[in-house]
């Protein structure tokens, strides 16, 4: 791994883990302060807000990062587009708040949506500057900003929930975090950075943003569809249970993938501007991502019961089988986690939009057709759709970097061996401990220790590239090699 990429990843991971720790602790506390129904309502609202955020961004961040010739006029146009879309979304949310609340039969959603709409009025004042910092690979200042913002939101969420504000407290904490983000980002404004938006080159920015935002909108719909659909066809409790399972799976995204994605697009875009190929970096990404993701999903699937009960309590037991089912599906798509960054860095945003459209269509079918058979059947159908997603993603990467199945399997072979070893060790540990012990914090501790030891042994025994990265990290801290 190149030195500059390794340094960027180290900063991104440090920030990601610190932010994750804050968010995770806050979510565990809030899960005990609010009921599953309250969290279900807030979850649905945040899905709707997330979709609006995608339209608000309109691909401007990705445009700033990947644009080969970023002129002052194009920067001004990007800023203008951000203001138009963000303030337009704020107005739209206010107009739709009552119909949406009526649709989900929750009158209090009106005020919840109105509070969260305030973020859309604030974010345009700093989003283009933050994107420019990312283009310049200035991850140190970005990490400091993200950590401070996450701390304010986590502390605010817990404090306001404890004071009895319910999910309204979570919304106000989000607004406070947005205000802090604007202040900190504008303090990092580069010298000579355009102060005012403009219309020149607007069509150029809009052309890229239209496809990029559509792609991201489809991704948000893919993630948020379970909440939106199950909340209408089943119940708010069903939304909460399904969301709790997907939230644990999303831990990999928060622990690993967000940091990698944050670094990958600017580095890949820079590589493409210099005329480099994407094939080798993609195969390397497959090695690293599967070596981390597959053992993680094995841990979640086998130790699902102690994880759910220890972290959230017995009232969330209905999420256990859902978590185990979805882990199997998620493992199929793990080799292609970075395909979006590879496609966008090479300007293939339209092809990526087509891929996302096909995947979303298959994800929606089980959500609409299977709720009558129960939540577990919905999870099985949803997990099965990952097979199609993996096939479509592979076809896209064939176009991006001439990838074939032989190379893909070769890149993932060591990860498969490491995962198999970890699964065997975890199954032996779970079989050796009585359920009344394994399903407690003692069982969870034993599972984590067994998982860590078997994973470290596996990456060394099967000569996985991650072993070299850990040795390099230990060398930097003057620690002994394992």
Protein Blocks (a to p, Z undefined) as FASTA:
>chain_A
ZZklmmmmmmmmmmmmmmmmmmmmmmmmmmmmpcfklmmmmmmmmmmmmmmmmmmnnomm
mmmmmmmblcfklmmmmmmmmmmmmmmmmmmmmmmmmmmmmmnopaklmmmmmmmmmmmm
mmmmmmmmmmmmmmnopaklmmmmmmmmmmmmmmmmmmmmmnonajmlmmmmmmmmmmmm
mmmmmmmpcghiafbdcfehklmmmmmmmmmmmmmmmmmmmmmmmmmmmmmmmcmklmmm
mmmmmmmmmmmmmmmmmmmmmmmmmmmmmmmmnopafklmmmmmmmmmmmmmmmmmmmmm
mmmmmmmmmmnojklmmmmmmmmmmmmmmmmmmmmmmmmmmmmmnopammmmmmmmmmmm
mmmmmmmmmmmnojklmmmmmmmmmmmmmmmmmmmmmmmnopafklmmmmmmmmmmmmmm
mmmmmmmmmmmpcfklmmmmklmmmmmmmmmmmmmmmmmmnopaklmmmmmmmmmnopac
ZZ
